[in-house]
Amino acid sequence: MQKEYANKDFYLSAFLIASGYRLSDHDKSGGITTFYFEVDEKLENTIQQYYSMKTVIEPISYGNALKNLKSVIHSYDRPNSNSEKLTNVKQCKESTRV
């Protein structure tokens, strides 16, 4: 079984994703999202580099990772597909354009 590293640091998680680590899972409890990553031999050093501000990351990759994690976090706020409520998105898709 693969070991996992869990953290609640949004920006560290985005950094890890932009650095090539795979987000293996996430969960939300009490409004806080925990992110899980697969552990490898370089992970601890990568985290130390991040907190000591001795690392460089490609800015577009980091920005994309931030956007993707925000989508993950806010996916908990969306009603499921079995919901009786219509969302604005669904209403717009069903309307016709002139």
Residue pairs with C-beta under 8 A, 6 or more apart in sequence:
2 24
2 38
2 39
3 38
3 39
4 24
4 25
4 36
4 37
4 38
4 39
5 36
5 37
5 38
5 39
5 43
5 47
6 34
6 35
6 36
7 13
7 34
7 35
7 37
8 32
8 33
8 34
8 35
10 33
10 35
10 66
10 69
10 73
11 66
12 47
12 50
12 51
13 23
13 35
13 37
13 65
13 69
14 62
14 65
14 66
14 69
15 50
15 55
15 57
15 62
15 65
16 23
16 37
16 43
16 46
16 47
16 50
17 23
17 65
17 68
17 69
18 57
18 58
18 61
18 62
18 64
18 65
19 46
19 57
21 37
21 38
21 40
21 43
21 46
22 37
22 38
23 35
23 36
23 37
23 69
23 72
24 36
24 37
24 38
25 35
25 36
26 33
26 34
26 35
26 36
26 72
27 33
27 34
28 34
28 73
28 76
33 72
33 73
33 76
35 69
37 43
46 55
49 55
78 87
79 85
79 87
